[in-house]
Amino acid sequence: MRADPDIAGGSAILGIDSVPAAMHPAALPALDRLLTEGGDARIALSPGATTNQYGCRPFPDPGLLGFGSSTASVISEGAYAAAARLHRRLQAELASASPASVYSTEIVRLRTALRRSCGLGKRSGVDIVFAASGTDLHLIAGRLAGSDPTAAATVILMDARETGRGVPPALAGCHFGNRAALGTAVSQGEALYGALPVDSIPVALRSADGAARPAAEIDAEVEKVARNALAAGKRVLLTLIDVSKTGLLAPSPACVRALQCAAPGRVEVLVDACQWRLAPATLHAYLDNGFLVALTGSKFITGPTFSGALLVPPAAARRLRDRTLPEGLSAYSSAADWPAGWHAAARLSQRPNFGLLLRWEAALHELNAFRALPEAAVAAFLRRFAEAVGARLANDPRFEPLPVPLPDRRPLAGGGWDALPTIFPFLLYRCNAGGQRRLLDRDATQALYRLLADDAENPASNGAGLATVRCQLGQPVHCGERNGVAISALRICASARLAVEAIAGGRQQEVIQRALAVLDTAAERAVTVPLSRPY
């Protein structure tokens, strides 16, 4: 399904509030284009291609078997239709109002709709800041925590391999790419203009061979770093990742809560829930404990790439609302993206980000469909999915599952569907007739990932007479070395969209069989990618 003629528009986004009203109808680009704008270079289409660097098109791709929600998903037909309806309404509104005022009005509506979808209707004290991506959210949270002039800040972050390579510079107040979300050219690695320096200390989540570190070991390291920073008179921004690229949760909520209680007002907690693999009760528990929560609509929820929201509970909002943020943040954030009354918006422009708005509209379509499912039914489906996928990975010699502990959120929350695994990382082997196995190295795994999503007519997909099914898995995650050879894990994932299809559509077995077919295809095509050297 492609955009109909009504969706087409002009050739450039207008971010100038003084544009004459007569020009407004021609101001909005076509929907497909807007869905790839208002973010950094990662969202742009690759040169000469119809996909971005995640292999996603800005329009539905029903021929692709999507099981890569830990990275990104192609927009669904229903979500695309929802975005198209908003696009047409924006065109009509721009006939009589400025782009800035239209955007501001729609963002207020979006904020209300997201609160409702998160079950926060009675929690009016929760503020929401919108941003283009999870990395942008880390930049904003890091600046909020590090902008207190009375005390320097130390940021404790979890392993960048499990979060994103742009997260460490973002939390440290530096540009994490060469183009910011609002299109401004920036210098990667340089500090934002006006940003106060912060210490940034990473904590590894996996050992050298890729095994998950024991939770107690991670907690002990986090506690030591935090207490040293507090003893030095610093404030602490502690990130709790729930969950990581491969499904890890760290540090434990118990550890985080203990540190927060030990130094009231000096430990700010950011829950990196950008995967959004949380049941409502868990989200509410984090907010009730005063934690900031970063969400995106583009992972488990399966909205189009680049839609972020930072949820700020009332106590934290009171601490942070009057903070002055660096001028450099204007390259990433518009004033309307912030709730009313936040001082941070004073230095920002009124430039609208209609791409962000449309992507969130699509994500809300997926979120609302998922929220309509009974949680017991969601848990039952995810349990069946995990059993089938887990059995295939464990019993087929072509795979090696990467062990992932079940999320343990005690004493804050537990017992919901989000206590079940939804990300299944695995290594791949080539097997010969004699039963010998050779592990795919990092480069071979990356090549296989690209090959799986190739168009069916691509010769690389057909040269060996293999099935031409196209599959999307989670991007390879570097997870250590074996015998000096760097290795990466692919990921097959359950998602909100798959749960809706399985439960509301009555196709649970069909969804699970598709997942197993994707694993079979990955194993079959593994024989076609070159290895750097024998393992």
DRENSEFI-177109 format. One record per residue (C-alpha): z, x, y; residue number from 0; residue in three letters. Coordinates in nm, 4 decimals, decimal comma, always signed. Last residue first. Layout:
N
Z|X|Y|NUM|ala
...
END
This chain:
535
+1,4254|+3,6878|-2,1085|534|tyr
+1,0661|+3,8011|-2,0878|533|pro
+0,9326|+3,8928|-1,7443|532|arg
+0,8080|+3,7100|-1,4337|531|ser
+0,7285|+3,4020|-1,6416|530|leu
+0,4027|+3,2168|-1,5878|529|pro
+0,3825|+2,8354|-1,5789|528|val
+0,1821|+2,6490|-1,8441|527|thr
+0,4467|+2,6241|-2,1203|526|val
+0,6817|+2,4402|-1,8848|525|ala
+0,4315|+2,1548|-1,8756|524|arg
+0,5537|+2,0096|-2,2032|523|glu
+0,9221|+2,0428|-2,1119|522|ala
+0,8719|+1,8738|-1,7741|521|ala
+0,6689|+1,5951|-1,9325|520|thr
+0,9399|+1,5307|-2,1916|519|asp
+1,2036|+1,5149|-1,9188|518|leu
+0,9897|+1,2678|-1,7220|517|val
+0,9446|+1,0575|-2,0366|516|ala
+1,3239|+1,0469|-2,0788|515|leu
+1,3602|+0,9131|-1,7241|514|ala
+1,0863|+0,6589|-1,7856|513|arg
+1,2690|+0,5420|-2,0977|512|gln
+1,5833|+0,4907|-1,8924|511|ile
+1,4004|+0,2783|-1,6359|510|val
+1,2351|+0,0705|-1,9097|509|glu
+1,5662|+0,0158|-2,0863|508|gln
+1,7286|-0,1146|-1,7704|507|gln
+1,4412|-0,3416|-1,6698|506|arg
+1,6058|-0,6715|-1,5696|505|gly
+1,4747|-0,6539|-1,2143|504|gly
+1,8127|-0,7060|-1,0509|503|ala
+1,9767|-0,4582|-1,2898|502|ile
+1,7191|-0,1894|-1,3693|501|ala
+1,5137|-0,2176|-1,0516|500|glu
+1,8245|-0,2270|-0,8339|499|val
+1,9772|+0,0672|-1,0222|498|ala
+1,6549|+0,2659|-0,9858|497|leu
+1,6589|+0,2055|-0,6116|496|arg
+2,0235|+0,3080|-0,5822|495|ala
+1,9538|+0,6344|-0,7617|494|ser
+1,9859|+0,8126|-1,0952|493|ala
+1,8891|+1,1759|-1,0914|492|cys
+1,7043|+1,4468|-1,2806|491|ile
+1,7788|+1,7937|-1,1497|490|arg
+1,6067|+2,1308|-1,1920|489|leu
+1,8242|+2,4371|-1,2270|488|ala
+1,7387|+2,7845|-1,1055|487|ser
+1,7550|+3,1299|-1,2616|486|ile
+1,7519|+3,4863|-1,1306|485|ala
+1,7026|+3,7422|-1,4116|484|val
+1,9603|+4,0213|-1,4413|483|gly
+2,0583|+3,9263|-1,7952|482|asn
+2,1116|+3,5666|-1,6807|481|arg
+2,1496|+3,5126|-1,3085|480|glu
+2,3003|+3,2647|-1,0671|479|gly
+2,2494|+2,8977|-0,9931|478|cys
+1,9580|+2,8676|-0,7513|477|his
+1,8842|+2,4974|-0,7139|476|val
+1,5373|+2,3757|-0,8101|475|pro
+1,4217|+2,0678|-0,6150|474|gln
+1,5307|+1,7343|-0,7590|473|gly
+1,2677|+1,5821|-0,9845|472|leu
+0,9513|+1,3941|-0,8875|471|gln
+0,7045|+1,3144|-1,1620|470|cys
+0,3288|+1,2678|-1,1906|469|arg
+0,1908|+1,1549|-1,5269|468|val
-0,1247|+1,3472|-1,6154|467|thr
-0,0373|+1,4137|-1,9786|466|ala
-0,1414|+1,7610|-2,0811|465|leu
-0,4875|+1,8773|-2,1795|464|gly
-0,4068|+2,2311|-2,0729|463|ala
-0,6210|+2,2192|-1,7592|462|gly
-0,5139|+1,8727|-1,6574|461|asn
-0,2326|+1,9197|-1,4087|460|ser
-0,3637|+2,2427|-1,2633|459|ala
-0,7005|+2,0744|-1,2226|458|pro
-0,5468|+1,8341|-0,9664|457|asn
-0,6775|+1,4853|-1,0387|456|glu
-0,3303|+1,3663|-1,1381|455|ala
-0,1917|+1,4707|-0,8027|454|asp
+0,0723|+1,7397|-0,8352|453|asp
+0,4372|+1,6273|-0,8612|452|ala
+0,5065|+1,8080|-1,1880|451|leu
+0,3215|+2,1188|-1,0748|450|leu
+0,5472|+2,1762|-0,7764|449|arg
+0,8631|+2,1683|-0,9902|448|tyr
+0,6933|+2,3857|-1,2520|447|leu
+0,6186|+2,6543|-0,9947|446|ala
+0,9802|+2,6484|-0,8785|445|gln
+1,1023|+2,6809|-1,2365|444|thr
+0,8658|+2,9720|-1,2957|443|ala
+0,9929|+3,1487|-0,9852|442|asp
+1,3605|+3,1063|-1,0853|441|arg
+1,3178|+3,2129|-1,4457|440|asp
+1,2287|+2,9861|-1,7347|439|leu
+1,4385|+3,0701|-2,0375|438|leu
+1,2595|+3,1851|-2,3502|437|arg
+1,3455|+3,0235|-2,6828|436|arg
+1,2613|+3,1275|-3,0378|435|gln
+1,2363|+2,8422|-3,2877|434|gly
+0,9571|+2,9984|-3,4917|433|gly
+0,7018|+2,7488|-3,3626|432|ala
+0,7695|+2,8573|-3,0054|431|asn
+1,0154|+2,7142|-2,7536|430|cys
+0,9912|+2,7515|-2,3797|429|arg
+1,3203|+2,6857|-2,2093|428|tyr
+1,4346|+2,4753|-1,9153|427|leu
+1,7646|+2,4756|-1,7261|426|leu
+1,9386|+2,1518|-1,6342|425|phe
+2,1079|+1,9632|-1,3529|424|pro
+2,1995|+1,5948|-1,4112|423|phe
+2,2890|+1,4052|-1,0935|422|ile
+2,4312|+1,0504|-1,1278|421|thr
+2,7606|+1,1305|-1,3008|420|pro
+3,0194|+0,8508|-1,3218|419|leu
+3,3276|+0,8358|-1,0964|418|ala
+3,0984|+0,6768|-0,8358|417|asp
+3,1013|+0,3534|-1,0365|416|trp
+3,4591|+0,3040|-0,9241|415|gly
+3,7811|+0,4284|-1,0851|414|gly
+3,9024|+0,6679|-0,8227|413|gly
+4,0354|+0,7102|-0,4713|412|ala
+4,2729|+0,9145|-0,2542|411|leu
+4,4987|+1,0642|-0,5219|410|pro
+4,2674|+1,1471|-0,6890|409|arg
+3,9014|+1,2017|-0,6068|408|arg
+3,7949|+1,3560|-0,9369|407|asp
+3,4156|+1,3687|-0,9704|406|pro
+3,3231|+1,4410|-1,3342|405|leu
+3,2870|+1,8124|-1,4043|404|pro
+2,9255|+1,9378|-1,4132|403|val
+2,7952|+2,1396|-1,7090|402|pro
+2,4403|+2,2674|-1,6558|401|leu
+2,2371|+2,1089|-1,9326|400|pro
+2,0242|+2,3498|-2,1359|399|glu
+1,6877|+2,2104|-2,2276|398|phe
+1,3996|+2,2937|-2,4624|397|arg
+1,6404|+2,2896|-2,7582|396|pro
+1,6736|+1,9075|-2,7261|395|asp
+2,0222|+1,7868|-2,8183|394|asn
+2,2201|+1,8368|-2,4973|393|ala
+1,9485|+1,7401|-2,2476|392|leu
+1,8448|+1,4357|-2,4488|391|arg
+2,2040|+1,3224|-2,5030|390|ala
+2,2896|+1,3583|-2,1338|389|gly
+1,9850|+1,1564|-2,0311|388|val
+2,0707|+0,8698|-2,2649|387|ala
+2,4474|+0,8719|-2,2026|386|glu
+2,4087|+0,9121|-1,8275|385|ala
+2,1616|+0,6234|-1,8017|384|phe
+2,3837|+0,3962|-2,0109|383|arg
+2,6864|+0,4816|-1,7931|382|arg
+2,4822|+0,4321|-1,4757|381|leu
+2,3791|+0,0873|-1,5993|380|phe
+2,7344|-0,0216|-1,6838|379|ala
+2,8716|+0,1128|-1,3547|378|ala
+2,6084|-0,0736|-1,1531|377|val
+2,6823|-0,3930|-1,3468|376|ala
+3,0532|-0,3593|-1,2718|375|ala
+2,9730|-0,2979|-0,9054|374|glu
+2,7886|-0,6301|-0,8848|373|pro
+2,4545|-0,5692|-0,7103|372|leu
+2,4073|-0,6890|-0,3494|371|ala
+2,5091|-0,3436|-0,2220|370|arg
+2,1972|-0,1975|-0,3830|369|phe
+1,9603|-0,4365|-0,2040|368|ala
+2,1472|-0,3726|+0,1207|367|asn
+2,1159|+0,0033|+0,0811|366|leu
+1,7426|-0,0044|+0,0063|365|glu
+1,6581|-0,2158|+0,3114|364|his
+1,9068|-0,0115|+0,5145|363|leu
+1,7104|+0,3034|+0,4271|362|ala
+1,3881|+0,1529|+0,5640|361|ala
+1,5577|+0,0592|+0,8915|360|glu
+1,7116|+0,4059|+0,9008|359|trp
+1,3647|+0,5600|+0,8753|358|arg
+1,2423|+0,3366|+1,1569|357|leu
+1,5237|+0,4367|+1,3924|356|leu
+1,4856|+0,8066|+1,3164|355|leu
+1,1120|+0,7868|+1,3887|354|gly
+1,1815|+0,5935|+1,7103|353|phe
+1,3770|+0,8842|+1,8537|352|asn
+1,4210|+0,7827|+2,2160|351|pro
+1,4730|+1,0350|+2,4985|350|arg
+1,7619|+0,9244|+2,7191|349|gln
+1,8720|+1,2843|+2,7644|348|ser
+2,2057|+1,4294|+2,6653|347|leu
+2,4753|+1,5806|+2,8832|346|arg
+2,6755|+1,2585|+2,9219|345|ala
+2,6446|+1,1701|+2,5522|344|ala
+2,9250|+1,4102|+2,4574|343|ala
+3,1727|+1,2130|+2,6693|342|his
+3,1782|+0,9348|+2,4111|341|trp
+3,2508|+0,5963|+2,5704|340|gly
+2,9724|+0,3992|+2,4076|339|ala
+2,8694|+0,5247|+2,0646|338|pro
+2,6313|+0,8197|+2,0367|337|trp
+2,2644|+0,8092|+1,9276|336|asp
+2,1877|+0,6443|+2,2637|335|ala
+2,2478|+0,9747|+2,4438|334|ala
+1,9828|+1,1527|+2,2398|333|ser
+2,0495|+1,4360|+1,9941|332|ser
+1,8840|+1,7505|+1,8645|331|tyr
+1,7407|+1,9419|+2,1605|330|ala
+2,0186|+1,8017|+2,3806|329|ser
+2,2685|+1,9931|+2,1642|328|leu
+2,1876|+2,3052|+2,3650|327|gly
+2,3942|+2,1703|+2,6518|326|glu
+2,7087|+2,2450|+2,4567|325|pro
+2,9543|+1,9603|+2,3844|324|leu
+3,2370|+1,8399|+2,6063|323|thr
+3,5118|+1,6718|+2,4025|322|arg
+3,6361|+1,3366|+2,5322|321|asp
+3,5691|+1,1372|+2,2147|320|arg
+3,7101|+1,4008|+1,9791|319|leu
+4,0804|+1,3309|+1,9465|318|arg
+4,0556|+0,9525|+1,9922|317|arg
+3,7569|+0,9434|+1,7595|316|ala
+3,9588|+1,1278|+1,4935|315|ala
+4,2279|+0,8617|+1,5027|314|ala
+3,9716|+0,5797|+1,4968|313|pro
+3,7572|+0,6997|+1,2045|312|pro
+3,4303|+0,8869|+1,2757|311|val
+3,1275|+0,8097|+1,0590|310|leu
+2,8448|+1,0598|+1,1101|309|leu
+2,5039|+0,9104|+1,0330|308|ala
+2,1827|+1,0744|+0,9130|307|gly
+1,8260|+0,9622|+0,8449|306|ser
+1,5762|+1,2336|+0,7553|305|phe
+1,3629|+1,1724|+0,4433|304|thr
+1,2648|+0,8154|+0,3621|303|pro
+1,5304|+0,5856|+0,2123|302|gly
+1,6295|+0,6542|-0,1467|301|thr
+1,9999|+0,5405|-0,1263|300|ile
+2,0957|+0,8330|-0,3518|299|phe
+1,9314|+1,0782|-0,1077|298|lys
+1,7584|+0,9553|+0,2082|297|ser
+2,0095|+0,7289|+0,3781|296|gly
+2,2296|+1,0156|+0,4871|295|thr
+2,6051|+1,0222|+0,5239|294|leu
+2,8557|+1,2531|+0,6960|293|ala
+3,2183|+1,1360|+0,6824|292|val
+3,4894|+1,2403|+0,9293|291|leu
+3,8289|+1,2229|+0,7588|290|phe
+4,1198|+1,0234|+0,9037|289|gly
+4,2798|+0,9246|+0,5738|288|asn
+4,1568|+0,5668|+0,6128|287|asp
+3,8052|+0,7037|+0,6577|286|leu
+3,8185|+0,8883|+0,3251|285|tyr
+3,9647|+0,5846|+0,1498|284|ala
+3,7002|+0,3544|+0,2987|283|his
+3,4197|+0,5729|+0,1627|282|leu
+3,5861|+0,5752|-0,1782|281|thr
+3,6250|+0,1955|-0,1824|280|ala
+3,2605|+0,1527|-0,0778|279|pro
+3,1368|+0,3482|-0,3827|278|ala
+3,0076|+0,6933|-0,3025|277|leu
+2,6941|+0,8789|-0,4092|276|arg
+2,5936|+0,9132|-0,0441|275|trp
+2,4145|+1,2495|-0,1064|274|gln
+2,5122|+1,3347|+0,2513|273|cys
+2,8769|+1,2897|+0,1554|272|ala
+2,9834|+1,6067|+0,3336|271|asp
+3,3389|+1,4977|+0,4105|270|val
+3,4446|+1,6667|+0,7331|269|leu
+3,8174|+1,7284|+0,7703|268|val
+3,9784|+1,8403|+1,0964|267|glu
+4,2893|+2,0515|+1,0517|266|val
+4,4934|+2,1137|+1,3678|265|arg
+4,6039|+1,7576|+1,4456|264|gly
+4,8745|+1,7603|+1,1805|263|pro
+4,9131|+2,1013|+1,0119|262|ala
+5,0780|+2,0553|+0,6705|261|ala
+4,9455|+1,6999|+0,6366|260|cys
+4,5832|+1,8132|+0,6693|259|gln
+4,6413|+2,0979|+0,4256|258|leu
+4,7896|+1,8606|+0,1675|257|ala
+4,5064|+1,6112|+0,2159|256|arg
+4,2461|+1,8788|+0,1533|255|val
+4,4125|+2,0037|-0,1642|254|cys
+4,4520|+1,6497|-0,3016|253|ala
+4,0912|+1,5687|-0,2094|252|pro
+3,9855|+1,8574|-0,4348|251|ser
+3,7713|+2,1267|-0,2784|250|pro
+3,5111|+2,0539|-0,3891|249|ala
+3,3047|+1,7871|-0,5665|248|leu
+3,0068|+1,9068|-0,7724|247|leu
+2,7010|+1,6941|-0,8524|246|gly
+2,4253|+1,9564|-0,8588|245|thr
+2,3189|+1,9216|-0,4974|244|lys
+2,6818|+1,8711|-0,3965|243|ser
+2,8970|+1,5562|-0,4033|242|val
+3,1263|+1,4904|-0,2283|241|asp
+3,1584|+1,8177|-0,0350|240|ile
+3,4871|+1,8607|+0,1490|239|leu
+3,4404|+2,0604|+0,4675|238|thr
+3,7421|+2,2002|+0,6493|237|leu
+3,7287|+2,2423|+1,0260|236|leu
+4,0323|+2,4508|+1,1140|235|val
+4,2047|+2,5169|+1,4472|234|arg
+4,3255|+2,8667|+1,5107|233|lys
+4,6711|+3,0012|+1,5873|232|gly
+4,6481|+3,3026|+1,3569|231|ala
+4,8803|+3,1292|+1,1106|230|ala
+4,6356|+2,8395|+1,1036|229|leu
+4,3508|+3,0710|+1,0098|228|ala
+4,5537|+3,2382|+0,7357|227|asn
+4,6636|+2,8969|+0,6043|226|arg
+4,3029|+2,7770|+0,5865|225|ala
+4,1725|+3,0848|+0,4070|224|val
+4,4520|+3,0742|+0,1493|223|lys
+4,4194|+2,6998|+0,0902|222|glu
+4,0446|+2,7267|+0,0390|221|val
+4,0857|+3,0087|-0,2123|220|glu
+4,3553|+2,8219|-0,4062|219|ala
+4,1485|+2,5024|-0,4103|218|asp
+3,8462|+2,6873|-0,5484|217|ile
+4,0528|+2,8390|-0,8290|216|glu
+4,2183|+2,5069|-0,9111|215|ala
+3,8775|+2,3398|-0,9330|214|ala
+3,7546|+2,5912|-1,1900|213|pro
+3,4275|+2,7570|-1,0869|212|arg
+3,1122|+2,5842|-1,2101|211|ala
+2,9020|+2,8106|-1,4313|210|ala
+2,5883|+2,9594|-1,2728|209|gly
+2,6095|+3,3084|-1,4223|208|asp
+2,7536|+3,4625|-1,1055|207|ala
+3,0226|+3,1977|-1,0694|206|ser
+2,9686|+2,8621|-0,9049|205|arg
+3,1333|+2,6842|-0,6105|204|leu
+3,1458|+2,9783|-0,3705|203|ala
+3,3541|+2,9375|-0,0548|202|val
+3,1973|+3,0154|+0,2816|201|pro
+3,3863|+3,1237|+0,5950|200|ile
+3,2499|+3,0424|+0,9401|199|ser
+3,4306|+3,1803|+1,2442|198|asp
+3,3449|+2,9927|+1,5597|197|val
+3,1777|+3,0880|+1,8874|196|pro
+3,1716|+2,8395|+2,1778|195|leu
+2,8322|+2,6806|+2,2354|194|ala
+2,6841|+2,6731|+2,5870|193|gly
+2,3266|+2,7331|+2,4763|192|tyr
+2,3132|+2,6892|+2,1020|191|leu
+2,3678|+3,0158|+1,9193|190|ala
+2,0597|+3,1961|+1,7903|189|glu
+1,9811|+3,1949|+1,4177|188|gly
+1,6431|+3,0239|+1,4487|187|gln
+1,5060|+3,0360|+1,8001|186|ser
+1,4215|+2,6907|+1,9342|185|val
+1,1034|+2,4908|+2,0042|184|ala
+1,1963|+2,1368|+2,1126|183|thr
+1,0574|+1,8498|+1,9053|182|gly
+1,3518|+1,6099|+1,9207|181|leu
+1,4866|+1,7252|+1,5842|180|ala
+1,4817|+2,0939|+1,6711|179|ala
+1,2053|+2,3369|+1,5815|178|arg
+1,2497|+2,6985|+1,4753|177|asn
+1,5238|+2,6334|+1,2239|176|gly
+1,9024|+2,6414|+1,1835|175|phe
+1,9874|+2,6814|+1,5529|174|his
+2,3421|+2,8113|+1,5728|173|cys
+2,6785|+2,6424|+1,6241|172|gly
+2,8588|+2,7942|+1,3247|171|ala
+2,8376|+2,4627|+1,1394|170|leu
+2,4604|+2,4650|+1,1878|169|ala
+2,4287|+2,8294|+1,0817|168|pro
+2,6133|+2,7544|+0,7550|167|pro
+2,4341|+2,4192|+0,6887|166|val
+2,0734|+2,5385|+0,7146|165|gly
+2,0755|+2,6850|+0,3633|164|arg
+2,1656|+2,3496|+0,2155|163|gly
+2,4680|+2,2069|+0,0348|162|thr
+2,5002|+2,3564|-0,3144|161|glu
+2,3340|+2,6895|-0,2391|160|arg
+2,5279|+2,6879|+0,0888|159|ala
+2,8566|+2,7149|-0,1067|158|asp
+3,1303|+2,5094|+0,0613|157|met
+3,2373|+2,5481|+0,4188|156|leu
+3,5578|+2,6547|+0,5907|155|ile
+3,5040|+2,6533|+0,9674|154|val
+3,7502|+2,8443|+1,1838|153|thr
+3,8036|+2,7295|+1,5398|152|ala
+3,9385|+2,8964|+1,8521|151|ala
+4,2153|+2,7160|+2,0384|150|ala
+4,2667|+2,5533|+2,3782|149|thr
+3,8960|+2,5239|+2,4614|148|pro
+3,8445|+2,2532|+2,1960|147|asp
+3,4695|+2,2569|+2,1331|146|ser
+3,4817|+2,3850|+1,7756|145|gly
+3,5582|+2,0567|+1,6013|144|ala
+3,2996|+1,8603|+1,7978|143|leu
+3,0466|+2,1421|+1,7708|142|arg
+3,0894|+2,1708|+1,3956|141|gly
+3,0560|+1,7967|+1,3552|140|ala
+2,7333|+1,7931|+1,5569|139|ile
+2,5772|+2,0870|+1,3693|138|leu
+2,6902|+1,9408|+1,0376|137|his
+2,5248|+1,6111|+1,1303|136|leu
+2,2036|+1,7956|+1,2187|135|asp
+2,2070|+1,9471|+0,8690|134|thr
+2,2483|+1,6014|+0,7183|133|gly
+1,9399|+1,4885|+0,9048|132|ser
+1,8032|+1,3191|+1,2169|131|ala
+2,1298|+1,2178|+1,3783|130|ala
+2,3266|+0,8988|+1,4413|129|phe
+2,6888|+0,8936|+1,5580|128|val
+2,9000|+0,6093|+1,4220|127|ile
+3,2452|+0,5043|+1,5443|126|asp
+3,5028|+0,3443|+1,3156|125|val
+3,7510|+0,1398|+1,5224|124|gly
+3,5819|-0,1855|+1,4337|123|ser
+3,7142|-0,1636|+1,0784|122|arg
+3,6888|-0,5344|+1,0033|121|lys
+3,3120|-0,5160|+0,9536|120|gly
+3,3342|-0,1824|+0,7763|119|leu
+3,1868|-0,2933|+0,4438|118|gly
+2,9325|-0,0107|+0,4544|117|cys
+2,6450|-0,2574|+0,4944|116|ser
+2,8288|-0,4222|+0,7854|115|arg
+2,8891|-0,0913|+0,9595|114|arg
+2,5227|-0,0041|+0,9071|113|leu
+2,4087|-0,3321|+1,0627|112|ala
+2,6300|-0,2838|+1,3677|111|thr
+2,5034|+0,0696|+1,4233|110|arg
+2,1446|-0,0478|+1,3755|109|leu
+2,1856|-0,3197|+1,6393|108|arg
+2,3283|-0,0638|+1,8841|107|val
+2,0380|+0,1676|+1,7957|106|ile
+1,7927|-0,1144|+1,8682|105|glu
+1,9287|-0,1725|+2,2176|104|thr
+1,9267|+0,1977|+2,3028|103|ser
+1,5721|+0,2396|+2,1721|102|tyr
+1,4412|-0,0511|+2,3768|101|val
+1,6199|+0,0792|+2,6881|100|ser
+1,4810|+0,4302|+2,6458|99|ala
+1,1257|+0,3142|+2,5696|98|pro
+1,1192|+0,1023|+2,8862|97|ser
+1,0965|-0,2737|+2,8689|96|ala
+0,8282|-0,5429|+2,8975|95|ser
+0,5492|-0,4487|+2,6591|94|ala
+0,7828|-0,2113|+2,4794|93|leu
+0,9518|-0,5082|+2,3138|92|glu
+0,6285|-0,6155|+2,1442|91|ala
+0,5574|-0,2698|+2,0068|90|gln
+0,9174|-0,2421|+1,8915|89|leu
+0,8834|-0,5697|+1,7033|88|arg
+0,5711|-0,4442|+1,5263|87|arg
+0,7512|-0,1263|+1,4207|86|his
+1,0508|-0,3275|+1,3020|85|leu
+0,8275|-0,5281|+1,0696|84|arg
+0,6567|-0,2107|+0,9497|83|ala
+0,9930|-0,0496|+0,8688|82|ala
+1,0842|-0,3472|+0,6500|81|ala
+0,7412|-0,3343|+0,4805|80|ala
+0,7887|+0,0364|+0,4087|79|tyr
+1,1311|-0,0357|+0,2597|78|ala
+0,9809|-0,2950|+0,0262|77|gly
+0,6902|-0,0704|-0,0742|76|glu
+0,9237|+0,2199|-0,1455|75|ser
+0,9443|+0,5375|+0,0631|74|ile
+0,9034|+0,8591|-0,1356|73|val
+1,2365|+1,0078|-0,2345|72|ser
+1,4276|+1,3215|-0,1407|71|ala
+1,6437|+1,6052|-0,2741|70|thr
+1,9204|+1,4545|-0,4916|69|ser
+1,6855|+1,1557|-0,5191|68|ser
+1,4543|+1,3424|-0,7552|67|gly
+1,3896|+1,0803|-1,0234|66|phe
+1,0770|+0,9211|-0,8732|65|gly
+0,7886|+0,8622|-1,1128|64|leu
+0,4905|+0,8880|-0,8763|63|leu
+0,2053|+0,6388|-0,9140|62|gly
+0,3707|+0,3918|-0,6745|61|pro
+0,3290|+0,6269|-0,3760|60|asp
+0,4442|+0,4263|-0,0747|59|pro
+0,3774|+0,5659|+0,2737|58|phe
+0,5115|+0,8682|+0,4628|57|pro
+0,4325|+1,0885|+0,1611|56|arg
+0,6993|+1,2992|-0,0047|55|cys
+0,6472|+1,6388|-0,1721|54|gly
+0,9704|+1,7794|-0,0263|53|tyr
+0,7729|+2,0089|+0,2057|52|gln
+0,6024|+1,7060|+0,3580|51|asn
+0,3149|+1,5225|+0,1923|50|thr
-0,0361|+1,4109|+0,2914|49|thr
-0,1741|+1,7648|+0,2965|48|ala
-0,3992|+1,9796|+0,5166|47|gly
-0,1020|+2,1568|+0,6740|46|pro
+0,2249|+2,0255|+0,5255|45|ser
+0,3367|+1,6964|+0,6751|44|leu
+0,6361|+1,7291|+0,9039|43|ala
+0,9832|+1,6429|+0,7755|42|ile
+1,0968|+1,9983|+0,7113|41|arg
+0,9790|+2,1123|+1,0529|40|ala
+1,2629|+1,9348|+1,2332|39|asp
+1,3061|+1,5610|+1,2812|38|gly
+1,1875|+1,2893|+1,5168|37|gly
+0,8469|+1,2594|+1,3552|36|glu
+0,7218|+1,2062|+0,9987|35|thr
+0,8003|+0,8321|+0,9822|34|leu
+0,6444|+0,8017|+1,3269|33|leu
+0,3091|+0,9127|+1,1910|32|arg
+0,2983|+0,6576|+0,9120|31|asp
+0,4086|+0,3854|+1,1534|30|leu
+0,1254|+0,4451|+1,3988|29|ala
+0,2206|+0,5877|+1,7376|28|pro
+0,4062|+0,3835|+1,9989|27|leu
+0,3097|+0,4254|+2,3614|26|ala
+0,0017|+0,2025|+2,3778|25|ala
+0,2069|-0,1150|+2,4286|24|pro
+0,4271|+0,0722|+2,6832|23|his
+0,1553|+0,1671|+2,9297|22|met
+0,1743|-0,1541|+3,1321|21|ala
+0,5497|-0,1070|+3,1587|20|ala
+0,5010|+0,2023|+3,3723|19|pro
+0,6585|+0,5197|+3,2251|18|val
+0,9853|+0,5971|+3,4094|17|ser
+1,2033|+0,6286|+3,0991|16|asp
+1,0169|+0,9285|+2,9660|15|ile
+1,0430|+0,9763|+2,5877|14|gly
+0,6992|+0,8465|+2,5100|13|leu
+0,5929|+0,9217|+2,1526|12|ile
+0,2278|+1,0162|+2,1414|11|ala
-0,1087|+0,8930|+2,0127|10|ser
-0,1001|+0,5187|+2,0492|9|gly
-0,0497|+0,2489|+1,7898|8|gly
-0,1450|+0,1380|+1,4411|7|ala
+0,0918|-0,1016|+1,2632|6|ile
-0,1164|-0,4117|+1,3355|5|asp
-0,4107|-0,2575|+1,1487|4|pro
-0,2193|-0,2675|+0,8172|3|asp
-0,0355|+0,0401|+0,6985|2|ala
-0,1001|+0,1391|+0,3411|1|arg
+0,0000|+0,0000|+0,0000|0|met
END
